């Protein structure tokens, strides 16, 4: 449990978590449950095996989030532009 607290990474288990976790960690469980049990949930795999493209993926991911969520740019336009950037 010490490692989980240090990294704020709590694997998916049915184990009882301590009540003195930071507020962010306490909120994470119900949020993940709500997202994964939603009728329109879309399960996705983690981006593993990207090799030397990992950095490019990370940058595209961050840029896309910032443009759509923070800058309120048009979703379709941002996704199309980022797809071009990735060579799709």
C-alpha positions as MATLAB code, in Angstrom:
seq = 'XXXXXXXXXXXXXXXXXXXXXXXXXXXXXXXXXXXXXXXXXXXXXXXXXXXXXXXXXXXXXXXXXXXXXXXXXXXXXXXXXXXXXXXX';
ca = [
       0.000    0.000    0.000;
       2.970    2.351    0.580;
       3.889    2.180   -3.106;
       0.291    2.887   -4.118;
       0.225    5.953   -1.886;
       3.571    7.192   -3.206;
       2.532    6.942   -6.855;
      -1.234    7.486   -6.545;
      -1.605    4.358   -8.671;
      -4.210    1.954   -7.385;
      -4.646   -1.177   -9.523;
      -8.146   -2.379  -10.247;
      -9.015   -4.791   -7.456;
     -11.820   -5.344   -5.043;
      -9.487   -4.706   -2.086;
     -10.616   -2.312    0.602;
      -8.700    0.954    0.318;
      -7.684    2.952    3.385;
      -9.952    5.828    4.361;
      -7.069    8.300    4.762;
      -6.188    8.527    1.063;
      -5.790   11.974   -0.503;
      -9.055   13.474   -1.756;
      -7.998   13.065   -5.397;
      -7.404    9.341   -4.912;
     -10.728    8.947   -3.101;
     -12.580   10.626   -5.983;
     -10.883    8.482   -8.603;
     -12.687    5.218   -7.763;
     -16.252    6.472   -8.235;
     -15.194    8.403  -11.347;
     -13.654    5.328  -12.983;
     -16.672    3.222  -12.030;
     -19.039    5.777  -13.559;
     -17.022    5.946  -16.784;
     -16.583    2.213  -17.244;
     -20.176    1.317  -16.418;
     -21.729    3.958  -18.674;
     -23.876    2.474  -21.456;
     -21.854    4.367  -24.073;
     -18.429    3.503  -22.619;
     -15.706    2.813  -25.185;
     -12.975    0.569  -23.779;
      -9.554    1.329  -25.192;
      -6.122   -0.189  -24.876;
      -3.176    1.711  -23.495;
      -0.748    2.937  -26.164;
       1.981    0.320  -25.672;
       4.593   -0.793  -28.151;
       5.035    2.602  -29.792;
       8.812    2.487  -29.495;
      10.429    5.704  -30.660;
       6.980    7.117  -31.555;
       5.981    7.293  -27.865;
       7.077   10.900  -27.485;
       5.173   11.931  -30.602;
       2.045   10.190  -29.324;
       2.315   11.926  -25.953;
       2.661   15.340  -27.581;
      -0.291   14.773  -29.920;
      -2.377   13.587  -26.954;
      -1.544   16.648  -24.850;
      -2.009   19.064  -27.751;
      -5.377   17.509  -28.621;
      -6.583   17.733  -25.021;
      -5.479   21.349  -24.686;
      -7.081   22.415  -27.950;
     -10.421   20.648  -27.392;
     -10.902   20.914  -23.637;
      -9.017   24.052  -22.678;
      -9.270   26.137  -25.851;
     -12.770   24.880  -26.811;
     -11.740   24.330  -30.437;
     -13.889   22.321  -32.843;
     -13.470   18.629  -32.010;
     -13.675   17.238  -35.553;
     -11.263   19.840  -36.922;
      -8.722   19.202  -34.164;
      -8.930   15.415  -34.576;
      -8.560   15.651  -38.358;
      -5.513   17.930  -38.026;
      -3.917   15.692  -35.418;
      -4.564   12.609  -37.580;
      -2.675   14.309  -40.422;
       0.140   15.112  -38.015;
       0.351   11.399  -37.157;
       0.512   10.425  -40.812;
      -2.984    8.996  -41.073;
];
